Amino acid sequence: MAQGDITFWADDLADAIIKRESYNYVDKSVPKLKKITIKSSTSISGVPHIGNACDIFRAEAVVKALRDKGQKVRFIWVAENMDPLRKVPAGIPDRFEAFLGRPVAELPCPEECCNNYSEHFVNLFIDSLRNHFGAQLEVFYMDQIYSSGQLVSYVRTALDKIERLREIINQYRASPLPEDWIPWKPICENCGKIITTRMKKREGNEVHYSCEDYKFKHRKIEGCHHQGVSDIREGKGKLLWRVEWASQWPLWKVPFEPYGKEHGVNCPHVTGTPRIGAGSFWVAGNITEEIFDWPEPCPTKAPNVLQPYEYVLVGGQKMSASLGNTIATWDWPTFAPPETLKLYFLRKPKSQSNIMTSQKINKQYKLIDIELDIPKLIDDLTDYSKLFYDFNAQKIIDRLKIDENKVAMYKRLYVLCQISEKIPPTIPKTLPTSTSLVLTPLKKVLGMENLVKKSIEVLQKIFISTPMTEKDRKKIELDLILMEKYFELYAPEKIQFEIKEEFSPNLKNQLTSIEKQALKIFLEKFQEEKWDEKSLAHEIYVIGRKILQNQKGLFRLLYQILLGKEFGPKLAPLLLAMDKNWIINRISDVFN
């Protein structure tokens, strides 16, 4: 792109990381790194879902951008498994109520297949990211970091500088921390809970504590009232969140970590913004610079093109198992290409986005894709592939009404959404969802082999000069299998259908002479001419408008004859997907 043109946000951040010169809170130059470490992390106190992958995919985009600029990069992910279990997530046995308040690293595996609770979900989560989404990252568990002694020096530094640490945190609080506040949270040696321990005093490497009741919004977790001593060198506890986050950055030498809106409110670097109530990232950033002598992992001195990123909503709300609006990363590839999830997260990270609608059915919430968000993602990815491979690109440019900058942005986005490091030399032949949405419900009638044949016929009209290969055929079949699962899980009623063996006997009697005339005109034209989706849909529209004085009238009639209801999927693709003679006979039967 020419100088001054817009670049993709991940490339902008990569440039900012490379060019950064100074700390954000203190007057000091940043260290020069031979290898750049990009970090992401996830709390494992709940069941991981696609919302947790959002942070990882956005970090990965920056990793790729840095590597494209010739930088050596390390990509790490941290399992925050010292966090306590605050409530039993949906799908976890009720017996886990007994473990509330304990670190998830020390809970049993809910399915008795792994060493513990956190390992079980980390394996599912990370394996899916690696195997289905191509994520290449190093994994660290916080319980192992503590037990191996890697954080001991940082814990000791925090305790040694506790007065200054308290002053820093108090700058961001409406009410100051108590004088006896200590940032170390031990695990109770008697009951195993971490949420209930309250620090009393420090003596060298030891912290005295008592195990007391802990109250939060909707419940109370009882302490065992044990009085104990925790030796920080043994790693049987954790630093409090903001201090812990601040210690992780120098530990792994991290110059950049993405964070969401909840962590980035009230940026103190923005003139006129009150410090009170600043997000945890800014507080931790101040701590890491002044206490641990490491630059805040934000390459700009204010919010930038990614930090903080906006909420990602499913069903109009933040993901929650109790609302039934969570989707696991290992489930997404069963109903949509994995690249589409990356597209969803990478396209507009600073804009709030939503997929699907949450509906309450029989006292339970269920996700329904009323706006067809998933098919739209598939089609958008197909559009971007045509721009990238310069395949009918001008048609895409004209339809989307985009300029050269946007074309370059979408091409770059397409590259960053790829699963493999090596981009295929030729454009993937992806079935338009206007076809797959129509073909998939016909599987019971036509069978998979015929669906694939129909799909190949459609794609051969698009890729006229390119022969279909066995690899193409396998991809077509996979696309249809994914769409079949999509129908099973999320498809709205408006696109679900089945071909009725017979139309309603009342239909013949109810047809008016004008409606019969419209059907006869359509039948004559349908038999005589060859159609594509656009021209056939237009013809149905024109006949309805001219004969029935209603542009949707003929659509409704044909839906009733074919499906037994007044609505359905896009009609033109449906008519073209089915056997032409069968359709002619079916409509003709209305007059006999």
C-alpha positions as CSV (number, residue, x, y, z in Angstrom):
1,M,0.0,0.0,0.0
2,A,1.1,3.6,-0.6
3,Q,2.4,5.7,2.2
4,G,-0.4,7.1,4.3
5,D,-2.8,4.3,3.5
6,I,-4.7,2.4,6.2
7,T,-3.0,-0.8,7.5
8,F,-4.4,-3.7,9.3
9,W,-4.6,-3.3,13.1
10,A,-2.3,-6.2,13.9
11,D,0.4,-4.8,11.6
12,D,0.0,-1.4,13.3
13,L,0.6,-3.0,16.7
14,A,3.6,-5.0,15.5
15,D,5.2,-1.7,14.4
16,A,4.4,0.0,17.7
17,I,6.0,-2.9,19.6
18,I,9.1,-2.8,17.5
19,K,9.5,1.0,17.6
20,R,8.6,1.5,21.3
21,E,11.3,3.4,23.2
22,S,10.1,4.2,26.7
23,Y,8.1,3.0,29.8
24,N,4.6,4.5,30.3
25,Y,4.8,5.5,34.0
26,V,8.5,6.1,34.7
27,D,11.2,7.9,32.7
28,K,13.1,4.9,31.4
29,S,13.9,3.2,28.1
30,V,12.5,-0.2,27.3
31,P,14.9,-3.1,27.1
32,K,15.9,-4.4,23.6
33,L,14.7,-7.9,23.2
34,K,16.3,-10.5,20.9
35,K,13.0,-12.4,20.9
36,I,9.5,-10.9,21.5
37,T,7.1,-12.8,23.8
38,I,3.4,-12.3,23.2
39,K,1.2,-13.6,26.1
40,S,-2.4,-14.6,26.5
41,S,-4.1,-16.3,29.4
42,T,-7.4,-17.8,30.5
43,S,-9.0,-18.4,33.9
44,I,-9.9,-22.0,34.1
45,S,-12.4,-21.6,37.0
46,G,-15.2,-22.1,34.4
47,V,-15.5,-24.2,31.3
48,P,-13.5,-22.5,28.4
49,H,-15.5,-21.3,25.4
50,I,-15.0,-19.3,22.2
51,G,-14.9,-16.1,24.2
52,N,-11.7,-17.3,25.8
53,A,-10.2,-18.0,22.4
54,C,-10.9,-14.4,21.3
55,D,-7.9,-13.2,23.3
56,I,-5.7,-15.9,21.9
57,F,-6.6,-15.3,18.2
58,R,-6.0,-11.6,18.5
59,A,-2.7,-12.2,20.2
60,E,-1.8,-14.7,17.5
61,A,-2.6,-12.1,14.8
62,V,0.1,-9.8,16.3
63,V,2.5,-12.8,16.5
64,K,2.0,-13.4,12.8
65,A,2.4,-9.7,12.0
66,L,5.7,-9.5,14.0
67,R,7.0,-12.6,12.2
68,D,6.1,-11.1,8.8
69,K,8.3,-8.2,9.8
70,G,11.2,-10.5,10.5
71,Q,11.0,-10.6,14.3
72,K,11.7,-13.7,16.4
73,V,8.6,-14.3,18.4
74,R,7.5,-16.6,21.3
75,F,3.8,-17.1,21.8
76,I,2.8,-18.3,25.3
77,W,-0.5,-19.0,26.9
78,V,-1.0,-19.2,30.7
79,A,-3.6,-21.3,32.5
80,E,-4.8,-19.2,35.5
81,N,-5.5,-22.4,37.4
82,M,-4.8,-21.0,40.9
83,D,-8.1,-19.1,40.8
84,P,-10.8,-20.5,43.1
85,L,-13.9,-22.2,42.0
86,R,-16.7,-19.7,42.8
87,K,-19.6,-21.6,41.4
88,V,-20.3,-24.9,39.8
89,P,-20.5,-24.4,36.0
90,A,-23.4,-25.9,34.0
91,G,-22.5,-29.5,33.1
92,I,-20.3,-30.1,36.1
93,P,-21.5,-32.6,38.7
94,D,-23.3,-31.1,41.7
95,R,-20.7,-32.9,44.0
96,F,-18.3,-30.0,43.0
97,E,-20.3,-27.8,45.4
98,A,-18.0,-29.3,48.1
99,F,-15.0,-27.8,46.3
100,L,-16.1,-24.2,46.2
101,G,-13.3,-21.8,47.2
102,R,-10.5,-24.2,46.3
103,P,-8.0,-23.6,43.5
104,V,-9.2,-25.3,40.4
105,A,-5.7,-26.9,40.0
106,E,-6.5,-28.9,43.1
107,L,-9.9,-30.2,42.1
108,P,-10.6,-33.7,40.7
109,C,-11.2,-34.2,37.0
110,P,-15.0,-34.0,36.4
111,E,-14.8,-36.9,34.0
112,E,-12.0,-38.8,35.9
113,C,-9.8,-38.8,32.8
114,C,-7.1,-36.3,33.7
115,N,-5.0,-35.4,36.8
116,N,-7.3,-32.6,37.8
117,Y,-10.1,-30.2,36.9
118,S,-7.9,-27.5,35.2
119,E,-5.9,-30.0,33.2
120,H,-9.1,-31.6,31.9
121,F,-10.4,-28.3,30.4
122,V,-6.9,-27.0,29.4
123,N,-6.4,-30.2,27.3
124,L,-9.8,-29.8,25.6
125,F,-9.2,-26.1,25.0
126,I,-5.6,-26.1,23.9
127,D,-5.9,-29.3,21.9
128,S,-8.8,-27.8,19.9
129,L,-6.9,-24.6,19.3
130,R,-3.8,-26.5,18.1
131,N,-5.5,-29.2,16.1
132,H,-8.4,-27.3,14.6
133,F,-7.3,-23.6,14.6
134,G,-3.5,-24.0,14.0
135,A,-2.5,-22.1,17.1
136,Q,1.2,-22.7,18.0
137,L,1.7,-21.7,21.6
138,E,3.6,-22.7,24.7
139,V,1.4,-23.6,27.6
140,F,2.2,-22.8,31.3
141,Y,0.1,-23.6,34.4
142,M,0.3,-21.1,37.2
143,D,0.2,-23.7,39.9
144,Q,3.4,-25.2,38.5
145,I,4.9,-21.7,38.2
146,Y,4.3,-21.1,41.9
147,S,5.4,-24.6,43.1
148,S,8.6,-24.5,41.0
149,G,9.6,-21.3,42.7
150,Q,9.7,-19.2,39.6
151,L,7.7,-16.4,41.2
152,V,9.3,-16.4,44.6
153,S,11.6,-13.4,43.9
154,Y,8.6,-11.5,42.6
155,V,6.5,-12.4,45.7
156,R,9.3,-11.3,47.9
157,T,9.8,-8.0,46.0
158,A,6.0,-7.3,46.3
159,L,6.2,-7.9,50.1
160,D,9.4,-5.9,50.5
161,K,7.9,-2.9,48.6
162,I,4.5,-3.3,50.1
163,E,4.1,0.3,51.2
164,R,4.8,1.7,47.7
165,L,2.7,-1.1,46.2
166,R,-0.2,-0.1,48.5
167,E,0.2,3.5,47.5
168,I,0.1,2.7,43.8
169,I,-3.1,0.6,44.1
170,N,-4.7,3.2,46.4
171,Q,-4.4,5.8,43.6
172,Y,-7.0,3.8,41.7
173,R,-9.4,3.1,44.6
174,A,-12.2,5.1,46.1
175,S,-11.3,3.8,49.6
176,P,-7.7,2.9,50.6
177,L,-6.5,-0.6,51.3
178,P,-6.2,-1.4,55.0
179,E,-2.8,-1.0,56.6
180,D,-2.5,-4.7,57.2
181,W,-3.2,-5.6,53.5
182,I,-0.8,-8.2,52.2
183,P,-0.8,-9.3,48.5
184,W,-0.2,-13.0,49.1
185,K,-3.2,-15.4,49.2
186,P,-2.2,-18.7,50.8
187,I,-4.1,-22.0,50.4
188,C,-5.5,-23.1,53.8
189,E,-3.5,-26.1,54.9
190,N,-6.5,-27.4,56.8
191,C,-9.4,-27.2,54.3
192,G,-7.7,-26.5,51.0
193,K,-9.6,-23.3,50.2
194,I,-7.8,-20.2,48.9
195,I,-10.8,-17.8,48.7
196,T,-11.3,-17.8,52.5
197,T,-7.8,-17.1,53.7
198,R,-7.1,-13.7,55.2
199,M,-3.5,-12.5,55.7
200,K,-2.6,-11.2,59.2
201,K,1.1,-10.4,59.1
202,R,4.4,-11.2,57.4
203,E,7.6,-12.4,59.0
204,G,10.4,-12.9,56.4
205,N,9.3,-15.6,54.0
206,E,6.2,-16.5,56.0
207,V,2.7,-15.0,56.0
208,H,0.4,-15.6,58.9
209,Y,-3.3,-16.1,57.9
210,S,-6.7,-17.2,59.2
211,C,-9.4,-19.0,57.3
212,E,-12.6,-17.0,57.5
213,D,-16.0,-16.9,55.8
214,Y,-16.0,-15.2,52.4
215,K,-19.1,-13.5,51.1
216,F,-19.7,-12.3,47.6
217,K,-22.7,-11.4,45.5
218,H,-25.1,-14.3,45.9
219,R,-23.5,-16.7,48.4
220,K,-21.1,-17.3,51.2
221,I,-18.2,-19.8,51.3
222,E,-17.5,-20.9,54.8
223,G,-13.9,-20.8,56.2
224,C,-12.7,-23.5,58.6
225,H,-11.3,-20.8,61.1
226,H,-7.9,-22.4,61.0
227,Q,-4.9,-20.2,61.9
228,G,-1.9,-21.0,59.8
229,V,1.4,-19.9,58.4
230,S,2.3,-19.9,54.7
231,D,5.9,-20.0,53.4
232,I,6.0,-18.2,50.1
233,R,9.0,-20.3,49.0
234,E,6.7,-23.4,48.9
235,G,4.3,-21.8,46.4
236,K,1.2,-23.0,48.1
237,G,-0.8,-19.8,47.4
238,K,-0.8,-17.0,44.9
239,L,-0.3,-13.3,44.5
240,L,-3.5,-11.2,44.4
241,W,-4.7,-10.7,40.8
242,R,-3.3,-7.3,39.8
243,V,0.0,-7.9,41.5
244,E,0.2,-11.4,40.0
245,W,-0.6,-10.1,36.5
246,A,2.1,-7.4,37.0
247,S,4.7,-10.1,38.0
248,Q,4.0,-12.4,35.0
249,W,5.2,-9.8,32.5
250,P,8.8,-9.5,33.7
251,L,8.8,-13.3,34.4
252,W,8.3,-14.1,30.7
253,K,9.6,-10.7,29.4
254,V,6.3,-9.8,27.8
255,P,6.1,-6.5,25.9
256,F,2.5,-7.0,24.7
257,E,-0.6,-8.7,25.9
258,P,-4.2,-8.2,24.7
259,Y,-6.9,-7.4,27.2
260,G,-10.6,-6.8,27.1
261,K,-12.8,-3.8,27.9
262,E,-13.4,-4.8,31.5
263,H,-9.7,-4.6,32.2
264,G,-9.1,-1.4,30.3
265,V,-11.6,1.2,31.5
266,N,-10.5,4.7,32.6
267,C,-7.0,4.7,31.1
268,P,-4.9,6.9,33.3
269,H,-2.8,8.0,30.3
270,V,-5.7,9.8,28.8
271,T,-5.9,13.4,29.9
272,G,-8.9,14.2,32.0
273,T,-9.7,10.5,32.9
274,P,-10.1,9.9,36.6
275,R,-7.8,7.3,38.1
276,I,-10.4,6.0,40.4
277,G,-11.9,2.9,38.9
278,A,-9.2,2.3,36.3
279,G,-9.2,-1.1,34.8
280,S,-6.9,-3.9,36.3
281,F,-4.6,-3.7,33.3
282,W,-3.6,-0.1,34.0
283,V,-3.2,-0.8,37.7
284,A,-1.0,-3.9,37.0
285,G,0.9,-1.9,34.4
286,N,1.8,0.8,37.0
287,I,2.8,-1.9,39.4
288,T,5.0,-3.8,36.9
289,E,6.9,-0.6,36.0
290,E,7.4,0.8,39.6
291,I,7.7,-2.5,41.6
292,F,9.1,-5.0,39.2
293,D,10.9,-2.7,36.8
294,W,9.3,-3.9,33.6
295,P,7.4,-1.8,30.9
296,E,3.7,-2.0,30.9
297,P,2.9,-4.4,28.0
298,C,1.0,-1.7,26.0
299,P,3.3,-0.3,23.3
300,T,1.4,3.0,23.3
301,K,0.8,5.3,26.2
302,A,-3.0,5.2,25.7
303,P,-5.6,2.7,24.4
304,N,-4.6,1.7,20.8
305,V,-6.1,-0.3,17.9
306,L,-6.6,-3.4,20.0
307,Q,-6.1,-2.6,23.7
308,P,-8.7,-2.8,25.1
309,Y,-10.8,-4.9,22.7
310,E,-14.6,-4.8,22.9
311,Y,-16.9,-7.4,24.3
312,V,-17.8,-10.4,22.0
313,L,-21.5,-11.3,22.6
314,V,-23.4,-14.5,21.9
315,G,-27.1,-14.3,22.0
316,G,-26.8,-10.6,22.8
317,Q,-25.0,-11.2,26.1
318,K,-21.5,-12.1,27.4
319,M,-21.1,-15.8,27.4
320,S,-22.4,-17.7,30.4
321,A,-23.2,-21.3,30.9
322,S,-26.3,-20.5,32.9
323,L,-27.7,-18.5,30.0
324,G,-27.0,-21.4,27.6
325,N,-25.0,-19.1,25.2
326,T,-21.6,-20.7,25.4
327,I,-20.0,-22.4,22.4
328,A,-16.9,-24.5,23.0
329,T,-13.9,-24.1,20.7
330,W,-13.9,-27.9,20.1
331,D,-17.6,-27.6,19.0
332,W,-17.2,-24.7,16.5
333,P,-15.4,-26.8,13.8
334,T,-18.2,-29.3,13.8
335,F,-20.6,-26.8,12.3
336,A,-18.5,-24.1,10.6
337,P,-15.0,-23.8,9.1
338,P,-12.5,-22.8,11.9
339,E,-11.3,-19.9,9.8
340,T,-14.8,-18.3,10.3
341,L,-14.2,-18.0,14.1
342,K,-10.9,-16.2,13.5
343,L,-12.7,-13.9,11.1
344,Y,-15.3,-13.1,13.6
345,F,-12.7,-12.1,16.2
346,L,-10.2,-10.4,14.0
347,R,-12.4,-8.2,11.8
348,K,-13.4,-5.4,14.1
349,P,-11.8,-6.0,17.6
350,K,-12.7,-2.4,18.8
351,S,-16.4,-2.8,17.9
352,Q,-18.9,-4.8,20.0
353,S,-20.1,-7.8,18.0
354,N,-22.8,-10.4,18.4
355,I,-23.7,-13.7,16.8
356,M,-27.0,-15.6,17.2
357,T,-30.0,-15.0,19.4
358,S,-30.7,-16.6,22.7
359,Q,-34.3,-17.8,23.1
360,K,-35.9,-19.4,26.2
361,I,-37.6,-22.7,25.1
362,N,-39.2,-25.0,27.7
363,K,-37.5,-23.1,30.6
364,Q,-34.1,-23.5,29.0
365,Y,-32.1,-21.1,26.9
366,K,-31.1,-22.1,23.4
367,L,-29.1,-20.3,20.7
368,I,-30.8,-19.8,17.4
369,D,-29.1,-18.2,14.4
370,I,-32.0,-16.0,13.4
371,E,-29.9,-13.6,11.3
372,L,-27.9,-16.4,9.7
373,D,-24.7,-15.0,11.2
374,I,-22.8,-18.3,10.6
375,P,-23.6,-18.5,6.9
376,K,-22.7,-14.9,6.5
377,L,-19.3,-15.5,8.0
378,I,-18.7,-18.3,5.6
379,D,-19.7,-16.2,2.6
380,D,-17.6,-13.3,3.8
381,L,-14.6,-15.5,4.1
382,T,-15.3,-16.7,0.5
383,D,-15.5,-13.1,-0.7
384,Y,-12.1,-12.3,0.9
385,S,-10.6,-15.4,-0.6
386,K,-11.6,-14.2,-4.1
387,L,-10.0,-10.8,-3.3
388,F,-6.8,-12.5,-2.2
389,Y,-6.6,-14.8,-5.2
390,D,-7.9,-12.2,-7.5
391,F,-10.7,-14.5,-8.7
392,N,-13.6,-12.4,-10.0
393,A,-12.3,-9.8,-7.6
394,Q,-14.0,-6.9,-9.4
395,K,-17.4,-8.4,-8.8
396,I,-16.7,-8.5,-5.1
397,I,-15.4,-5.0,-5.1
398,D,-18.4,-3.7,-6.9
399,R,-20.9,-5.6,-4.7
400,L,-19.2,-4.5,-1.4
401,K,-18.5,-1.0,-2.7
402,I,-15.0,-1.0,-1.3
403,D,-11.9,1.0,-2.2
404,E,-8.3,-0.2,-2.6
405,N,-7.6,0.3,1.1
406,K,-10.4,-2.0,2.0
407,V,-9.4,-4.6,-0.6
408,A,-5.9,-4.6,1.0
409,M,-7.4,-4.9,4.5
410,Y,-9.6,-7.8,3.6
411,K,-6.8,-9.6,1.8
412,R,-4.6,-9.2,4.9
413,L,-7.5,-10.3,7.1
414,Y,-7.9,-13.4,5.0
415,V,-4.2,-14.3,5.5
416,L,-4.4,-13.9,9.2
417,C,-7.5,-16.1,9.4
418,Q,-5.7,-19.1,7.9
419,I,-5.1,-22.2,9.9
420,S,-2.0,-23.3,8.1
421,E,1.2,-21.3,7.9
422,K,1.3,-22.1,4.2
423,I,-1.5,-20.5,2.2
424,P,-2.8,-22.8,-0.6
425,P,-1.5,-21.8,-4.0
426,T,-5.0,-21.9,-5.5
427,I,-8.4,-20.6,-4.2
428,P,-10.4,-23.1,-2.1
429,K,-13.7,-24.0,-3.9
430,T,-16.3,-23.1,-1.3
431,L,-19.9,-23.8,-1.9
432,P,-22.1,-20.6,-1.6
433,T,-24.3,-20.9,1.5
434,S,-27.2,-19.9,-0.7
435,T,-26.7,-23.4,-2.2
436,S,-25.7,-25.4,0.9
437,L,-28.6,-24.0,3.0
438,V,-30.9,-25.4,0.4
439,L,-29.2,-28.6,-0.4
440,T,-28.5,-29.8,3.1
441,P,-32.2,-30.5,4.1
442,L,-32.6,-32.4,0.9
443,K,-30.1,-35.1,2.0
444,K,-32.9,-37.4,3.1
445,V,-34.5,-37.2,-0.3
446,L,-31.4,-37.1,-2.5
447,G,-28.6,-38.7,-0.5
448,M,-25.1,-37.3,0.1
449,E,-23.7,-38.5,-3.2
450,N,-26.4,-36.6,-5.2
451,L,-25.9,-33.5,-2.9
452,V,-22.2,-33.5,-3.8
453,K,-23.0,-33.9,-7.5
454,K,-25.4,-30.9,-7.3
455,S,-22.8,-28.9,-5.5
456,I,-20.2,-29.7,-8.1
457,E,-22.6,-28.5,-10.8
458,V,-23.0,-25.2,-9.0
459,L,-19.3,-24.7,-8.5
460,Q,-18.4,-25.6,-12.1
461,K,-20.5,-22.6,-13.1
462,I,-18.3,-20.4,-10.8
463,F,-15.0,-22.0,-11.5
464,I,-15.5,-22.4,-15.3
465,S,-11.9,-22.9,-16.3
466,T,-10.7,-25.0,-13.3
467,P,-11.4,-28.7,-13.2
468,M,-12.8,-30.3,-10.1
469,T,-10.3,-32.5,-8.2
470,E,-10.8,-35.2,-5.6
471,K,-9.6,-32.7,-3.0
472,D,-12.3,-30.3,-4.1
473,R,-14.9,-33.1,-3.8
474,K,-13.8,-33.9,-0.3
475,K,-14.1,-30.2,0.7
476,I,-17.6,-30.0,-0.8
477,E,-18.7,-33.0,1.2
478,L,-17.1,-31.5,4.4
479,D,-18.9,-28.2,3.8
480,L,-22.2,-30.1,3.5
481,I,-21.5,-32.1,6.7
482,L,-20.8,-28.9,8.6
483,M,-24.0,-27.3,7.3
484,E,-25.9,-30.4,8.3
485,K,-24.6,-30.0,11.9
486,Y,-25.4,-26.3,11.7
487,F,-29.0,-27.1,10.9
488,E,-29.2,-29.5,13.8
489,L,-27.8,-27.0,16.3
490,Y,-28.7,-23.5,15.3
491,A,-30.7,-23.1,12.1
492,P,-33.8,-20.9,12.6
493,E,-37.2,-22.2,11.6
494,K,-37.4,-19.9,8.6
495,I,-34.8,-21.9,6.7
496,Q,-35.7,-25.4,8.0
497,F,-37.9,-27.4,5.6
498,E,-38.7,-30.8,4.2
499,I,-40.2,-31.7,0.9
500,K,-43.7,-32.9,1.5
501,E,-44.7,-36.1,-0.4
502,E,-48.0,-34.4,-1.3
503,F,-49.3,-30.9,-1.0
504,S,-52.4,-30.2,1.0
505,P,-55.6,-31.4,-0.7
506,N,-57.2,-28.1,0.3
507,L,-54.7,-26.2,-1.7
508,K,-56.4,-27.1,-5.0
509,N,-59.7,-25.9,-3.8
510,Q,-58.3,-22.7,-2.3
511,L,-56.5,-21.5,-5.4
512,T,-58.1,-18.6,-7.2
513,S,-58.2,-18.3,-11.0
514,I,-55.6,-15.5,-10.8
515,E,-53.3,-17.7,-8.7
516,K,-53.7,-20.6,-11.2
517,Q,-52.8,-18.2,-14.0
518,A,-49.7,-17.1,-12.3
519,L,-48.6,-20.7,-11.7
520,K,-49.2,-21.6,-15.4
521,I,-47.2,-18.7,-16.6
522,F,-44.3,-19.6,-14.3
523,L,-44.5,-23.3,-15.3
524,E,-44.3,-22.4,-19.0
525,K,-41.3,-20.2,-18.5
526,F,-39.6,-22.6,-16.1
527,Q,-39.9,-25.5,-18.6
528,E,-38.7,-23.5,-21.6
529,E,-35.6,-21.6,-20.3
530,K,-32.4,-22.2,-18.5
531,W,-32.0,-20.3,-15.3
532,D,-29.5,-19.1,-12.8
533,E,-30.5,-18.1,-9.2
534,K,-30.7,-14.3,-9.9
535,S,-32.7,-14.5,-13.1
536,L,-35.1,-17.1,-11.7
537,A,-35.8,-15.2,-8.5
538,H,-36.4,-12.1,-10.6
539,E,-38.9,-13.9,-12.8
540,I,-40.9,-15.2,-9.8
541,Y,-40.9,-11.6,-8.4
542,V,-42.1,-10.1,-11.8
543,I,-44.9,-12.7,-12.3
544,G,-46.1,-12.1,-8.7
545,R,-46.1,-8.3,-9.1
546,K,-47.8,-8.3,-12.6
547,I,-50.4,-11.1,-12.1
548,L,-51.0,-11.2,-8.4
549,Q,-50.4,-7.6,-7.7
550,N,-48.1,-8.8,-4.9
551,Q,-44.3,-9.3,-5.5
552,K,-44.1,-12.0,-2.8
553,G,-47.4,-13.7,-3.9
554,L,-45.9,-16.3,-6.2
555,F,-43.1,-17.1,-3.7
556,R,-45.7,-18.0,-1.1
557,L,-47.7,-20.2,-3.6
558,L,-44.6,-22.1,-4.6
559,Y,-43.5,-22.6,-1.0
560,Q,-47.0,-24.0,-0.2
561,I,-46.9,-26.4,-3.1
562,L,-43.3,-27.6,-2.3
563,L,-43.0,-27.3,1.5
564,G,-46.6,-27.1,2.8
565,K,-45.9,-23.6,4.3
566,E,-45.7,-20.0,3.2
567,F,-42.0,-19.5,3.8
568,G,-38.7,-21.4,3.5
569,P,-35.2,-21.0,2.2
570,K,-34.3,-18.9,-0.8
571,L,-36.6,-20.3,-3.4
572,A,-34.5,-20.0,-6.6
573,P,-31.6,-22.1,-5.3
574,L,-34.2,-24.6,-4.0
575,L,-35.8,-24.9,-7.4
576,L,-32.5,-25.3,-9.2
577,A,-31.3,-27.9,-6.7
578,M,-34.2,-30.2,-7.2
579,D,-35.1,-32.4,-10.2
580,K,-36.7,-30.1,-12.8
581,N,-39.2,-32.7,-14.0
582,W,-40.3,-33.4,-10.4
583,I,-41.0,-29.7,-9.9
584,I,-42.9,-29.5,-13.2
585,N,-45.1,-32.5,-12.3
586,R,-45.7,-31.2,-8.8
587,I,-46.9,-27.8,-9.9
588,S,-48.9,-29.5,-12.8
589,D,-50.7,-31.7,-10.2
590,V,-52.3,-28.6,-8.8
591,F,-54.4,-28.2,-11.9
592,N,-55.4,-31.9,-12.2
